């Protein structure tokens, strides 16, 4: 595998000797995979306050950044994208008609790709600081609602028209609804349109109690049965139901693996050079987020930190049938922690606009009946 640098935001050594603070390197196979799949990748990094869009740009991986306040959970469904942030949830909708305006603004870039999706803000919901972690659109067909992990209150929740949130489930050992992050509930897996599994870092009912046994106190729960089905995990994250199997990341070990639901046993298939968190699948490939994790009270004493003095941050692509790494994008500076990873299938060069007030202010979305009343000269 050859490597290359990202195409966006690089410094000109003749004008500015300092490297870009968000510099990254990648294998040549990464943009090749995106080109073959006709896809792009979304990555959140709460530590750097960025949403990162990974796009193939003529064989080079383009890393495109948008600023958010502590972005963590991502949920993609059709043309809708939700991002869970420090105190709120932002919802964006793809408005393809705006793509031509983005292309026009990029005319000065020689051989630049044409945008094929543009996500504009449509809704913001203030939750307060509830430490939103994973999110998903749950339901069937067009009747879906956004469910998210409310880590501060140790529950799963939905948005509310009147309130900060509406709780929908909490682990059986959590006896009250209160802030305090008692078990560090963090991940959830959707099966047949319903949340079926969830991960937490401890089986405790006291504020911050999970920290006392973080090395191997992690659990996997069956949400519908309301019971624990696996114990003894090291900081588990990102459970996913894929190919009729339950996958998860044992982050404290830096691994990806499967869980035997009959026995509750976790089987690792690969060990990676970082704190594994954030998982998405594409055919036989798994895209896995890696974090360096800081030397702090939260991460001290876990097997990964003892195994690796230097840890990596980025996105690794692994063949789940062979356990081999086939591509990676490594963040060298500016980004140390990754939370969520989501694939945008069928979208190769998207953008998300939350920084251009003029473009947002002059972009209108109307229903078909209303649009018929607008003169054609005013339509995009």
C-alpha positions in Angstrom: 0.0 0.0 0.0 1.4 3.4 -1.0 0.7 6.5 1.1 -0.2 10.1 0.3 -1.2 13.3 2.0 -4.7 14.7 2.0 -5.5 17.2 -0.7 -7.2 19.9 1.3 -5.6 22.4 3.6 -2.0 21.6 3.0 0.6 24.3 3.7 2.8 25.8 0.9 6.4 25.4 2.3 7.5 28.5 0.3 4.9 30.7 1.9 4.2 29.1 5.3 6.8 26.7 6.7 4.4 25.5 9.4 2.4 22.3 8.5 -1.4 22.4 8.6 -2.6 21.6 12.1 -5.1 19.1 10.7 -2.6 17.2 8.6 -3.3 13.6 7.6 -1.8 10.8 5.6 -3.5 7.9 3.8 -2.9 4.7 1.9 -3.6 4.9 -1.9 -6.1 2.1 -1.4 -8.4 4.4 0.7 -9.6 6.7 -2.1 -9.6 3.7 -4.5 -12.1 2.0 -2.2 -14.3 5.0 -2.0 -14.3 5.4 -5.8 -15.2 1.7 -6.3 -18.0 2.0 -3.7 -19.2 5.4 -5.0 -19.2 6.5 -1.4 -17.8 9.0 1.1 -17.2 8.8 4.9 -18.3 11.1 7.8 -16.2 11.2 10.9 -16.8 13.1 14.2 -14.0 14.2 16.5 -15.3 15.9 19.7 -11.8 16.7 20.9 -11.1 18.8 17.8 -14.6 20.0 17.4 -14.9 18.9 13.8 -17.0 16.9 11.4 -14.6 15.4 8.9 -15.8 14.4 5.4 -13.5 11.9 3.6 -13.9 12.1 -0.2 -12.0 10.7 -3.2 -10.6 13.5 -5.2 -9.0 12.0 -8.3 -7.2 9.3 -6.4 -6.2 11.5 -3.4 -8.2 11.4 -0.2 -9.7 14.8 0.4 -10.3 15.5 4.1 -12.9 18.3 4.4 -13.7 19.8 7.8 -16.7 21.6 9.3 -16.7 23.1 12.8 -19.2 21.9 15.5 -19.2 22.1 19.3 -18.2 18.7 20.6 -19.7 16.6 17.8 -20.2 12.9 18.7 -23.1 10.8 17.5 -24.0 10.5 13.8 -27.2 9.1 12.2 -27.8 8.9 8.5 -31.1 7.9 6.8 -31.8 8.7 3.2 -31.2 12.4 2.7 -31.2 13.1 6.5 -28.2 13.5 8.7 -28.2 14.1 12.5 -25.2 15.2 14.6 -25.3 15.0 18.3 -23.2 17.9 19.8 -22.4 19.3 23.3 -25.8 20.7 24.1 -27.9 20.1 21.0 -28.8 17.9 18.0 -28.4 19.3 14.6 -30.4 17.9 11.7 -29.3 18.4 8.1 -31.2 17.6 4.9 -29.6 17.0 1.5 -30.6 19.7 -1.0 -29.1 18.6 -4.3 -30.2 21.8 -6.1 -27.6 23.7 -4.1 -24.7 21.6 -5.5 -24.4 23.7 -8.6 -23.8 26.8 -6.5 -21.0 25.0 -4.6 -19.5 24.0 -7.9 -19.6 27.6 -9.1 -17.7 28.7 -6.0 -15.0 26.1 -6.6 -14.3 27.1 -10.3 -10.9 28.3 -9.3 -9.9 24.8 -8.3 -8.5 23.0 -11.4 -10.0 19.6 -12.0 -12.2 19.7 -8.9 -14.9 17.2 -8.5 -18.5 18.2 -8.8 -20.5 18.0 -5.6 -23.3 15.4 -5.6 -24.9 16.2 -2.2 -25.2 19.3 -0.1 -26.5 19.0 3.5 -28.2 22.2 4.8 -29.4 22.8 8.4 -33.1 22.0 8.8 -33.6 21.6 12.6 -31.8 22.2 15.8 -33.0 20.8 19.2 -31.4 21.8 22.5 -31.0 19.0 24.9 -28.6 20.5 27.4 -25.3 18.8 28.3 -26.5 15.2 28.4 -23.4 13.7 26.8 -25.0 12.4 23.6 -23.2 9.4 22.3 -24.5 7.1 19.5 -27.6 7.9 17.5 -29.8 6.1 15.0 -33.0 6.6 12.9 -35.3 3.9 14.2 -38.5 2.6 12.6 -39.6 1.4 9.2 -39.8 3.1 5.8 -40.5 6.8 6.2 -41.9 6.5 9.7 -38.6 6.9 11.6 -37.6 8.7 14.7 -34.2 9.7 16.1 -33.1 7.7 19.1 -29.9 8.6 20.9 -27.8 7.5 23.9 -28.2 9.9 26.7 -25.0 9.0 28.6 -25.4 11.6 31.4 -28.8 10.2 32.4 -27.9 6.5 31.6 -30.8 6.0 29.2 -31.9 5.9 25.6 -34.0 8.9 24.6 -35.8 10.7 21.8 -36.3 14.4 21.0 -39.3 16.2 22.5 -41.3 19.2 21.3 -41.6 20.5 24.8 -38.7 19.1 26.8 -35.0 18.6 26.6 -35.5 14.9 25.8 -37.9 12.0 26.4 -36.4 8.8 27.9 -37.4 5.6 26.2 -35.3 2.9 28.0 -32.7 2.5 30.7 -30.6 -0.5 31.9 -32.3 -2.7 34.5 -29.8 -1.8 37.2 -30.4 1.9 36.8 -33.2 2.6 39.3 -33.8 6.3 38.7 -33.5 9.0 36.0 -30.8 11.4 37.1 -27.6 12.9 35.7 -24.3 11.5 36.8 -23.2 9.0 34.1 -23.5 6.0 36.3 -22.7 3.3 33.8 -21.4 5.2 30.8 -24.0 3.9 28.4 -22.5 4.6 25.0 -23.5 2.4 22.0 -26.5 0.8 20.5 -27.3 -1.6 17.7 -30.5 -1.5 15.6 -32.1 -4.8 14.4 -35.2 -4.8 12.1 -35.9 -1.2 12.8 -35.6 -1.4 16.6 -32.9 -0.8 19.1 -31.9 -4.3 20.2 -28.5 -4.1 21.9 -26.6 -1.5 23.9 -23.1 -1.3 25.5 -22.0 0.3 28.7 -18.7 0.5 30.6 -20.0 -0.6 33.9 -22.9 -2.2 35.8 -23.3 0.5 38.4 -26.0 2.7 39.8 -23.9 5.4 41.4 -22.6 8.6 39.6 -19.3 7.8 37.8 -19.3 4.3 39.3 -18.2 2.7 36.1 -14.7 4.3 36.5 -13.8 1.9 39.4 -13.8 -1.2 37.1 -13.3 0.3 33.7 -10.5 -2.2 32.8 -12.9 -5.1 32.4 -16.3 -4.1 33.8 -18.0 -3.4 30.4 -21.3 -5.1 29.5 -23.5 -5.8 26.5 -27.3 -5.6 27.0 -30.3 -6.9 25.2 -32.6 -3.9 25.2 -35.8 -5.8 24.3 -35.2 -8.6 26.9 -34.0 -6.0 29.4 -31.1 -8.2 30.5 -27.3 -8.3 30.4 -25.9 -10.9 27.9 -22.2 -10.3 28.2 -19.9 -9.2 31.0 -16.1 -8.7 31.5 -15.6 -6.5 28.4 -12.9 -3.8 28.3 -14.6 -0.5 27.5 -17.0 -1.8 24.8 -18.3 0.5 22.1 -20.1 0.6 18.8 -22.3 -2.6 18.7 -23.5 -3.4 15.2 -25.8 -6.1 13.7 -24.3 -7.1 10.4 -24.5 -10.3 8.4 -26.7 -11.9 11.1 -24.0 -11.4 13.7 -23.4 -9.0 16.5 -20.2 -7.1 16.2 -18.6 -4.7 18.7 -15.3 -2.9 19.5 -13.6 -3.8 22.7 -12.0 -0.4 22.9 -9.8 -1.0 25.9 -8.1 -3.8 24.1 -8.1 -2.0 20.7 -9.9 -4.8 19.0 -12.9 -5.6 16.8 -14.8 -8.8 17.2 -18.1 -10.8 17.3 -20.3 -11.8 20.2 -21.8 -15.3 20.5 -25.2 -14.4 21.7 -25.8 -17.9 23.1 -22.8 -17.8 25.4 -22.0 -14.1 25.7 -18.4 -14.8 24.6 -16.6 -12.1 22.7 -14.2 -13.3 19.9 -11.7 -10.8 18.6 -10.7 -11.0 14.9 -8.1 -8.2 14.9 -6.1 -5.9 17.1 -5.5 -2.4 16.0 -3.0 0.4 17.0 -5.5 2.6 18.8 -8.6 2.9 21.0 -11.3 1.4 18.7 -14.5 3.4 18.6 -16.8 4.1 15.6 -17.8 1.3 13.2 -19.4 1.0 9.8 -19.5 -1.8 7.2 -19.1 -2.0 3.5 -19.3 -5.5 2.0 -16.5 -7.6 3.6 -14.9 -4.4 5.0 -15.2 -2.7 8.3 -14.3 1.0 8.7 -13.1 1.5 12.3 -12.3 4.7 14.1 -9.0 4.8 16.1 -8.2 7.3 18.9 -4.9 8.0 20.6 -6.6 8.5 24.0 -4.9 10.8 26.5 -3.0 9.7 29.5 -5.7 10.5 32.0 -7.7 9.0 34.8 -10.4 7.8 32.3 -8.0 5.8 30.2 -5.2 4.8 32.6 -4.9 1.2 33.5 -6.6 -0.3 30.4 -4.8 -3.0 28.4 -4.4 -0.8 25.3 -2.4 1.9 27.2 -0.2 -0.8 28.7 0.3 -2.5 25.3 1.1 0.6 23.2 3.1 3.6 24.4 2.2 5.4 21.2 -1.3 5.1 19.8 -2.8 6.1 16.5 -5.8 8.3 15.5 -7.6 7.8 12.2 -9.9 5.5 10.2 -8.8 1.9 9.5 -10.3 -0.3 6.9 -10.3 -4.0 7.8 -11.3 -7.1 5.9 -13.5 -8.9 8.3 -13.1 -12.2 6.5 -9.3 -12.2 6.8 -8.6 -9.8 9.6 -6.2 -7.9 7.3 -5.9 -4.1 7.1 -6.5 -3.0 3.5 -6.4 0.9 3.9 -6.1 3.6 6.5 -6.3 7.4 6.9 -4.1 8.6 9.8 -4.5 12.0 11.4 -1.1 13.2 12.3 -1.8 16.5 14.0 -4.8 18.4 15.4 -7.1 15.3 15.8 -6.4 12.8 18.6 -9.8 11.2 19.2 -12.5 9.9 16.9 -16.0 9.0 18.0 -18.4 8.1 15.1 -18.0 6.9 11.5 -20.8 6.7 9.0 -20.7 5.8 5.3 -22.6 7.9 2.7 -23.3 5.3 0.0 -24.1 6.7 -3.4 -22.6 10.0 -2.5 -19.0 10.6 -3.6 -18.3 14.3 -3.1 -20.7 15.8 -0.5 -20.5 19.0 1.5 -22.3 20.2 4.6 -23.0 23.9 5.0 -23.1 25.4 8.4 -20.7 28.2 7.9 -22.1 30.2 5.0 -25.0 32.4 6.2 -25.6 33.8 2.8 -25.9 30.5 1.0 -28.2 29.1 3.8 -30.3 32.3 3.7 -30.8 32.2 0.0 -31.6 28.5 -0.3 -35.3 27.6 0.0 -36.9 24.2 0.1 -40.6 24.0 -0.9 -43.1 21.3 -1.4 -44.2 20.5 -4.9 -47.5 22.4 -4.7 -45.8 25.5 -3.4 -43.0 25.2 -5.9 -45.5 25.3 -8.8 -46.4 28.8 -7.7 -42.8 30.1 -8.0 -41.8 31.5 -11.4 -39.2 29.3 -13.1 -36.7 32.2 -13.2 -36.4 32.0 -9.5 -35.8 28.2 -9.3 -32.3 26.7 -9.1 
